[in-house]
Amino acid sequence: MPLRSCLAILLSCATLVGPSPARADDDHDRAREALQEGKILPLRTVLDIVERSYPGQVVKVEFEEDDGEYLYEIRLLQASGNLLKLKIDARDGRVLGVKGKHMQFRDDD
């Protein structure tokens, strides 16, 4: 299943199993507001950036805002079974950090 198609399903499921529906709604509202104000990139754009360097299926996406810093936390399941946790600057799509063992990267350059 393509990364984008999988994301819609997973985001729907994430709100069901998240810490609380109210918090998921708050995160969604804050992300939508920041996007409308031009403070962050659309999630689709960020996923396109991530997909170019980190192959795998998105299993979870979280949006965080703290003191004016906007982050997407994306978890990917790679074909090897490895789970990656990526911290992405939501303003420009820059990868700030990656956690996971035996990571697989694409070298398209």
VMD Tcl script that draws the C-alpha trace (Angstrom):
set ca {
  {0.00 0.00 0.00}
  {1.45 3.44 -0.91}
  {2.73 5.60 1.93}
  {0.10 8.30 1.46}
  {-2.83 5.86 1.35}
  {-1.60 4.10 4.45}
  {-1.25 7.41 6.27}
  {-4.94 8.30 6.10}
  {-5.89 4.95 7.62}
  {-3.22 5.15 10.29}
  {-4.07 8.69 11.31}
  {-7.69 7.64 11.74}
  {-6.63 4.70 13.88}
  {-4.17 6.82 15.88}
  {-6.96 9.05 17.11}
  {-8.81 5.97 18.34}
  {-5.89 4.52 20.29}
  {-4.21 7.79 21.31}
  {-3.96 9.04 24.89}
  {-7.37 10.70 24.73}
  {-9.72 11.88 22.00}
  {-9.64 15.42 23.40}
  {-5.85 15.60 23.09}
  {-5.89 14.21 19.55}
  {-8.47 16.85 18.61}
  {-6.34 19.58 20.24}
  {-3.26 18.43 18.29}
  {-5.25 18.36 15.07}
  {-6.69 21.82 15.69}
  {-3.27 23.29 16.55}
  {-1.71 21.74 13.45}
  {-4.50 23.02 11.20}
  {-4.20 26.52 12.69}
  {-0.41 26.57 12.27}
  {-0.78 25.38 8.66}
  {-3.37 28.06 7.87}
  {-1.07 30.71 9.38}
  {1.81 29.48 7.19}
  {3.90 28.41 10.17}
  {4.30 24.76 9.09}
  {4.41 22.63 5.96}
  {1.50 20.36 5.09}
  {1.97 16.85 6.42}
  {1.86 15.49 2.86}
  {4.88 17.63 1.94}
  {6.79 16.43 5.01}
  {5.97 12.80 4.19}
  {7.26 13.29 0.65}
  {10.55 14.54 2.10}
  {10.76 11.62 4.54}
  {9.86 9.03 1.91}
  {12.82 10.05 -0.28}
  {15.34 9.11 2.41}
  {13.64 6.64 4.72}
  {11.77 3.71 3.15}
  {8.96 2.19 5.15}
  {5.33 2.34 6.17}
  {4.12 5.16 8.39}
  {2.62 3.68 11.56}
  {2.18 6.82 13.64}
  {2.31 10.59 13.23}
  {2.21 13.08 16.08}
  {2.25 16.87 15.95}
  {3.91 18.78 18.75}
  {4.15 22.50 19.46}
  {6.34 23.79 22.25}
  {7.35 27.42 22.72}
  {6.87 28.23 19.04}
  {8.70 25.13 17.79}
  {6.63 22.84 15.63}
  {7.56 19.18 15.22}
  {6.19 16.12 13.53}
  {7.15 12.84 15.16}
  {6.86 10.09 12.57}
  {7.27 6.38 13.19}
  {8.09 4.16 10.24}
  {8.16 0.39 9.99}
  {10.84 -0.69 7.55}
  {10.76 -3.87 5.47}
  {13.41 -5.35 7.79}
  {11.00 -5.01 10.71}
  {12.95 -2.12 12.19}
  {10.93 0.72 13.68}
  {12.30 4.23 13.07}
  {11.29 7.29 15.05}
  {11.94 10.53 13.20}
  {11.73 14.06 14.60}
  {10.95 16.51 11.80}
  {10.93 20.30 11.90}
  {7.37 21.02 10.72}
  {8.40 24.46 9.43}
  {10.84 23.26 6.78}
  {10.76 19.43 6.75}
  {14.30 19.11 8.10}
  {15.05 15.82 9.83}
  {16.19 16.72 13.34}
  {16.73 13.22 14.66}
  {16.34 9.55 13.88}
  {16.20 6.66 16.32}
  {16.23 3.00 15.38}
  {18.63 0.13 14.90}
  {19.96 -1.17 11.58}
  {18.33 1.66 9.68}
  {17.79 1.43 5.93}
  {18.28 4.60 3.89}
  {17.75 5.38 0.23}
  {20.76 6.77 -1.57}
  {19.15 8.35 -4.61}
  {21.73 11.13 -4.91}
}
mol new
graphics top color blue
foreach p $ca { graphics top sphere $p radius 0.5 }
foreach p [lrange $ca 0 end-1] q [lrange $ca 1 end] { graphics top cylinder $p $q radius 0.2 }
display resetview
